[in-house]
Amino acid sequence: PFSMQLIEHEKYGQAMEIMRRQKIDLNLFCDMDPIHFLEGDGVAKFVTAVGTIDYLNLFISCLFDGDITKWKYRVPSWFGESTAVDVKERTQHKKDFDFTTKVNQVCGKMREVMMQFESDGKTLSGKEVSDDHFLLPVLSTFAKQNPPKLEEALSMIRENAMAKSS
């Protein structure tokens, strides 16, 4: 559960490196505690720490509606007892979360965060980003949703092309 510990402590960049190398399903980032990941600044911290556009796209492309911790990567019952995270709260979060709409929820939140970073001109860590820095992963979030939001993606591509040509 080393990658689980990294996720628990919001060391998303390190966790991504290890999980990618070890071919661990990236749904684990969200599935361990989906409400914590999606509410507050969980996704913002994830996007900031992971940073690499290819890795963000990899995460988005791996998403599926379901809970990976139910059958593939079970979270041990003792996990988190030594940290500040309340195990009962995490368990309740998982019960309250609708995993049948996980992809749409994660894609929507990621898109919101990445577009906000572009609007602000920087990530949480202060790294400067240009207006179209996250264009590819934002487009990926439109394509990954169910049903895919291809009209919105095409509209964004059109707007981006028109902005560059002026």
Residue pairs with C-beta under 8 A, 6 or more apart in sequence:
1 75
1 76
1 79
2 18
3 15
3 18
3 19
3 22
3 24
3 28
4 28
4 32
4 73
4 75
4 79
6 12
6 14
6 15
6 18
7 15
7 28
7 29
7 32
8 32
8 79
8 80
8 83
8 85
9 83
10 42
10 45
10 49
11 49
12 29
12 45
12 46
12 49
12 50
13 49
13 50
13 51
15 29
16 26
16 29
16 49
16 50
16 55
16 59
18 24
19 25
19 26
19 28
20 26
20 55
20 58
24 73
25 62
25 68
25 72
25 73
26 58
26 59
26 62
26 63
27 62
27 63
27 64
27 66
27 68
28 68
28 69
28 73
29 37
29 46
29 59
30 37
30 38
30 63
30 102
30 106
31 67
31 68
31 69
31 73
31 99
31 102
32 69
32 75
32 90
33 85
33 90
33 93
33 94
34 93
34 94
34 97
34 99
34 102
34 105
35 93
35 96
35 97
36 42
36 90
36 93
37 43
37 46
37 106
38 105
38 106
38 109
41 124
43 106
43 109
43 110
43 113
44 113
44 116
44 117
44 123
44 124
45 124
47 56
47 110
47 113
47 114
47 117
47 123
47 134
48 117
48 123
48 124
48 125
48 127
50 56
50 59
51 123
51 127
53 133
53 134
53 136
53 137
56 110
56 114
56 134
56 137
56 140
57 136
57 137
57 140
60 106
60 107
60 110
60 137
60 140
60 141
60 144
61 140
61 144
63 102
63 103
63 106
63 107
63 144
64 102
64 103
65 99
65 100
65 101
65 102
65 103
65 146
66 99
66 102
67 94
67 99
69 75
69 94
79 87
80 87
80 90
81 87
98 105
103 144
103 145
103 146
104 145
104 146
107 141
107 142
107 144
107 145
108 141
108 145
110 137
110 141
111 138
111 141
111 142
114 134
114 137
114 138
115 134
115 138
117 123
117 129
117 133
117 134
118 129
118 130
118 131
118 132
118 133
118 134
121 128
121 129
121 130
122 128
122 129
123 129
131 163
132 160
135 156
135 160
138 156
139 153
139 156
139 157
142 148
142 149
142 150
142 152
142 153
142 156
143 149
143 150
143 153
